[in-house]
Amino acid sequence: MQLHDVWFVLIAVLWIGYFFLEGFDFGVGVLTKLLARNRPEKRVLINTIGPVWDGNEVWLLSAGGATFAAFPEWYATLFSGFYLPLLLILVSLIVRGVAFEYRAKRPEEKWQRNWENAIFWCSLLPAFLWGVAFGNIVRGVKIDQDFEYVGNVWDLLNVYALLGGLVTLTLFTFHGAVFVALKTVGDIRVRARRLATRVGLLTAALALGFLLWTQLDKGDTASLVAMVVAVAALVAALGTNLAGREGWSFAFSGVTIIAAVSMLFLTLFPNVMPSSLDPAWNLTVTNASSTPYTLKIMTWCAGIATPLVLLYQSWTYWVFRKRIGTQHISDPVH
């Protein structure tokens, strides 16, 4: 295996880590409208991800930075062709971060409600758009002989990509509901499990259709195995959620995300961005990669930095592992 193949795998791992971690906090953001009945319950939901949401975004920064350094041609074509959806995601993530910090700065009802609305919409929009983006990457887009995107934003809104967006939105919401059940006590925990069942059934129907479409169109034996694992894990997540085993349910929903994203990258390789105009114009791990010397330096840096990131993130989750409920919510001080 050459270094550009190694970096394709590493970038896939970074995206898997991002969707596993950021997936549940996107889901919790969506649940502030679907699950919480009052402001204390919204504060409980926000507090479940309060210590970790910003750390989860480190995986996105790492994935983007690694793509820029290891596959500059892929990065350039992707960010120019997907400029509008990626801009919407970026703005949503910025506003969402501000909303977490500023929501409780003033006591006025309108002030807090507006920031809570921002948390909801700025969680829902990226959760949907990431699925649209990856659906288009796997399906292929209009890339010409100069490896430049020559389509428009409407070309990205095809049925396959939109279905991918619905899958990531519902899957992340299910993942978030299971996480809320794992992290809370009292009535909100019970309602989170009930909602997880309903959202999970919808997710299963959408995901099965999307993964089957992907397998029939571009799949091989390895992607078929990943698809089977994803479907089996989602069924197990639903079953353990019904049994009240939140820890196992969260683990299985995480495996679903890991296997589903792995399937997308397996169907993609050795391409990084296929051309729908001519297969000869596909961006591949070979023609889109940096020099071997650059990849060698990156490998040494990643070998040192990645264990440190995993260590401090694991420590953060361990420190904030206890369940919370409305009884733990104190009156705000402004």
Buried (B, 14 or more C-beta within 10 A) or exposed (E): EEBBBBBBEBBBBBBBBBBBBBBBBBBBBBBBBBBBEEBBBBBBBBBBBBEBBEBBBBBBEBBBEBBBBBBBBBBBBBBEBBEEBBEBBEEBBEBBBBBBEBBBEEEEEEBBEEBBEBBBBBBBBBBBBBBBBBBBBBBBBBBEEEBBBBBEEEBBEBEBBBBBBBBBBBBBBBBBBBBBBBBBBBEBBEBBBBBBBEBBBBBBEBBBEBBEBBBEEBBEEEBBBBBBBBBBBBBBBBBBBBEEBBEBBBBBBBBBBBBBBBBBBBBBBEBBBBBBBEEEBBBBBEBBBBEEEBBEEBBEEBEEEBEEBEEEBEEBEEEBEEBBBBEBBEEEEE
